[in-house]
Amino acid sequence: MGSVLFGYRKYLLLANRVSLENLHIPTAKTSVLSIAPSGFSSYLCSVIKTTYFSHLDNIVMSKTIVVYGSSTGTCEAIAEKIAQKLGCEAINVQDFTADVVNNNQNLILGTSTWGAGELQDDWYDGLKVLQGADLSGKTIALFGCGDCESYSDTFVGGIGELYNGIKASGARFVGAVDTDGYTFDDSEAVVDGKFVGLPLDDVNEDDKTDTRIDAWIAEISPNL
């Protein structure tokens, strides 16, 4: 029995190393299968493999993706900066599909604001994707671009419209930001005294953008 337990522990140690070295999960699973210790009963091996594959699948489900809607390129640049800091991919909402939702546990969603506090145009189709998906149990963080001087009464309203469209989805929202330090008259994105996501004004306050992003990422990272 002792030798079996030793073999089991050694197998898990090797499997853990393989899973970390193979970022492509199917490859990792194949590699884990190949190192099962000789002498194990087929039943015991199947139990170990099933348990460890569940662990690998959890790694897959912890994936994070940044999705942005951008008309002028400002929100795109910010999204790519956030994705780089989080170590994940950023995609245009034009490429957003139900499969992207299903394959990622954490959705970081960004939009610029247009008109009277409205979503960036491409996000209306993206919102339909979100509303048609099962978001229960997923973690969502929002960010957006606005202009606190020219559009002070609708500042980052796009974030608010995005939030209102999915707030009843069962997802967990993280990354609310205090209004302190922001100058604006009104915003649909403020709920209970806080912005529902990260507001950024890269037009008038671009010198604060990096600091705000860093502070926000430090706050949301433990929840991803």
Sequence and secondary structure as in RCSB ss.txt:
>XXXX:A:sequence
MGSVLFGYRKYLLLANRVSLENLHIPTAKTSVLSIAPSGFSSYLCSVIKTTYFSHLDNIVMSKTIVVYGSSTGTC
EAIAEKIAQKLGCEAINVQDFTADVVNNNQNLILGTSTWGAGELQDDWYDGLKVLQGADLSGKTIALFGCGDCES
YSDTFVGGIGELYNGIKASGARFVGAVDTDGYTFDDSEAVVDGKFVGLPLDDVNEDDKTDTRIDAWIAEISPNL
>XXXX:A:secstr
 HHHHHHHHHHHHHHHHHHHH  SHHHHHHHHHHT  TT  HHHHHHHHHHHHHHHHHHHHT EEEEEE SSSHH
HHHHHHHHHHHTSEEEEGGG  HHHHHT SEEEEEEEEETTTEE TTHHHHHHHHHTS  TT EEEEEEE  TTT
TGGGTTHHHHHHHHHHTTSS EEE  EESTT   S  TTEETTEESSEEE TTT GGGHHHHHHHHHHHHGGG 
